[in-house]
Structures are given as structure tokens and as C-alpha cells.
């Protein structure tokens, strides 16, 4: 798989993470403690924290792939 394909996949994954994060953000913003349980908000918050970690990893990967000069790359870098 070449660098451009990996970059496209990483950007797609980032978009998917953003979509889920937006849904979670909306849920948290609209949370009504009179109608929903505290357990739900805690679980959504935990999931948002996990998503942030995944987003950070994917974003770092994108930054690496965008700054790679294909002429000077060892193919093993992309096989990780």
C-alpha cells in the first residue's frame, strides 16, 4: 500500500472520528439530568476521551504522511 493510500485512509478515519465526536458532544450538550441517567453521561464522556486519544493518533499519522518525501522514504516506515 502506498503513502497516498495510507494518507487517504487516515483522513477517512479522522472524518469518522469527528462524526462520532460531534454526536457525543451534542448528546452531552443536550443532556437533561431529569430525564437521563448519570451513568449515560459518564459513559459518553469516557467514549469521548477514548475518541480523542484515537483522533490524536490518527492526526499524528496524517501529519507524518503529509510530510514524507516519497523519494527519500524507506518502505518499512509505511508497513508499521
C-alpha positions as CSV (number, residue, x, y, z in Angstrom):
1,X,0.0,0.0,0.0
2,X,1.5,3.4,-1.0
3,X,1.7,6.5,1.1
4,X,-1.1,8.3,-0.7
5,X,-3.5,5.4,0.0
6,X,-2.5,5.3,3.7
7,X,-3.0,9.1,3.9
8,X,-6.5,8.8,2.3
9,X,-7.4,6.0,4.8
10,X,-6.1,8.1,7.7
11,X,-8.1,11.1,6.6
12,X,-11.2,8.9,6.2
13,X,-10.7,7.5,9.7
14,X,-10.3,11.1,11.1
15,X,-13.6,12.1,9.5
16,X,-15.3,9.1,11.1
17,X,-13.9,10.0,14.5
18,X,-15.1,13.6,14.1
19,X,-18.6,12.4,13.2
20,X,-18.8,10.3,16.3
21,X,-17.3,13.0,18.5
22,X,-19.8,15.5,17.2
23,X,-22.7,13.2,18.1
24,X,-21.3,12.7,21.6
25,X,-20.8,16.4,22.0
26,X,-24.4,17.0,21.0
27,X,-25.6,14.4,23.5
28,X,-23.6,16.0,26.3
29,X,-24.7,19.5,25.5
30,X,-28.4,18.4,25.4
31,X,-28.1,16.2,28.5
32,X,-31.1,16.5,30.8
33,X,-30.3,15.1,34.3
34,X,-34.0,14.9,35.0
35,X,-34.6,12.5,32.1
36,X,-31.4,10.7,31.6
37,X,-29.0,8.8,34.0
38,X,-25.7,10.0,35.2
39,X,-24.3,6.6,34.0
40,X,-25.1,7.6,30.4
41,X,-23.2,10.9,30.7
42,X,-20.2,9.2,32.3
43,X,-20.1,6.5,29.5
44,X,-20.4,9.1,26.8
45,X,-17.7,11.2,28.4
46,X,-15.4,8.1,28.6
47,X,-16.1,7.3,24.9
48,X,-15.3,11.0,24.0
49,X,-12.0,10.7,25.9
50,X,-11.1,7.4,24.0
51,X,-12.1,9.1,20.7
52,X,-9.8,12.0,21.5
53,X,-6.9,9.6,22.0
54,X,-7.7,7.8,18.7
55,X,-8.1,11.1,16.9
56,X,-4.7,12.3,18.2
57,X,-3.0,9.1,17.0
58,X,-4.7,9.4,13.5
59,X,-3.9,13.1,13.3
60,X,-0.2,12.4,14.1
61,X,-0.2,9.7,11.4
62,X,-1.6,12.1,8.9
63,X,1.0,14.7,9.7
64,X,3.8,12.2,9.3
65,X,2.4,11.0,5.9
66,X,1.9,14.5,4.6
67,X,5.5,15.5,5.4
68,X,7.1,12.4,3.9
69,X,9.1,12.9,0.7
70,X,8.4,9.8,-1.3
71,X,11.8,9.9,-2.9
72,X,13.6,9.5,0.5
73,X,11.3,7.1,2.2
74,X,12.2,3.7,3.4
75,X,9.2,1.4,2.6
76,X,9.3,-0.1,6.1
77,X,8.1,3.2,7.6
78,X,4.7,2.6,6.0
79,X,4.4,-1.1,6.9
80,X,4.1,-0.3,10.6
